[in-house]
Amino acid sequence: MRVRVPATSANLGPGFDALGLALALYDDVSAEVTSTDVRVAVTGEGAGELPQDDRHLVVVAMRAAFDLLGGQPPGLALECVNRIPQARGLGSSSAAIVAGVLLARALVTDGAQRLDDDAVLRLAAEIEGHPDNVAPCLLGGFTIAWTEPGGGRAVSLPVAAGVRPTVFVPAQRGLTATARAALPSTVPHGDAALNAGRSALLVHAVTAEPTLLLPATVDRLHQDYRAPGMPQTAALVSALRAAGVAAVVSGAGPTVLAFTEPPAGFTEGTEWEVWRLPVEARGATVVRGRLGHAERGPVAAGRKS
């Protein structure tokens, strides 16, 4: 079986740990059951540095899903063609987790009956630790995710035509754990109230009225606290917003997400690669077969510009 999983951007400014967006940049992964051992071949992003055995995150997720489905196969052979940058705030780990859970389900004869889409989301969110990235990766579009006692849940909403994401991807990497460590244990009540209102407005702006994206993406819960650890990211967000572009830190950073293209003449600096990525409406897709020439080649929508 093979799966295509999209990149994602989470938080989207005020929607900390709740809002997410699927983007048309993809990892393609194939998996088949073998008689012995685990073999993982990686090309593209992460080649030469990601594990090629049971430690690979796709395999970790597959093992967790197989446990729920009743047992482990004798061996696995995986091929990963990665285009989502690693540790940049574009959901590479969530993509690997969703890919693994979906591949395991697809390799079991009655997997879809025994592990439905809600259960896939719950398991992926449990492995990742929160549902805000796995939700858009799995469901596509613009998602609102939350956690109940039974696990992660999410809904996907259609995106207005005026939302045309652009991401600014730096060479340096960032770690979610480091970014979370910069956050205070408490925040002022006024800041929390502001974010609640702007998150609600952002749902309306993304789905119906993109002209409101700039005020809707104001945040006081996480971006300012993380700014000292990624000053170039903070400076670019400020410059884009000053130019009238609704820009935010993508996930935990250091990538910057703009909901629309920057104005003509805007200069972001040489340290950024600028990618114009449409919203991916379908989310992850699974089909039978190994990866072919099309899956191993570049994805047109995800080419660097």
Number of C-alpha atoms within 10 A of each C-alpha: 20 25 26 21 33 35 32 34 28 32 25 28 26 27 26 21 18 21 28 29 33 32 30 24 27 26 25 23 27 26 28 17 17 13 10 11 13 19 18 20 17 18 13 15 17 16 14 11 8 15 16 19 18 17 13 18 22 27 28 18 26 27 19 19 25 21 12 16 17 10 12 16 17 11 13 20 19 23 20 25 24 24 21 25 22 17 18 23 28 31 28 25 21 30 29 28 28 31 32 29 25 29 27 27 23 20 19 16 9 11 19 16 10 14 20 11 14 13 18 21 25 22 24 31 25 15 19 18 12 20 31 32 33 39 36 37 38 28 24 29 24 29 28 22 23 18 17 8 5 7 17 24 18 21 14 21 17 14 23 16 12 15 21 16 20 20 25 21 24 20 12 12 15 19 15 14 9 12 20 13 12 16 15 10 6 8 12 9 8 10 12 16 12 15 21 16 13 22 24 13 18 26 21 17 23 23 17 16 17 22 13 15 24 18 15 25 24 23 23 19 21 21 27 13 15 22 18 12 16 17 12 18 25 20 13 21 24 16 16 22 19 11 13 15 19 28 30 31 27 28 28 26 29 30 30 30 30 25 22 19 20 18 11 6 6 11 11 16 9 8 12 18 15 19 19 22 20 16 25 24 21 17 24 24 17 17 13 12 12 15 19 10 7 8 19 17 9 16 14 10 14 18 14 11 7
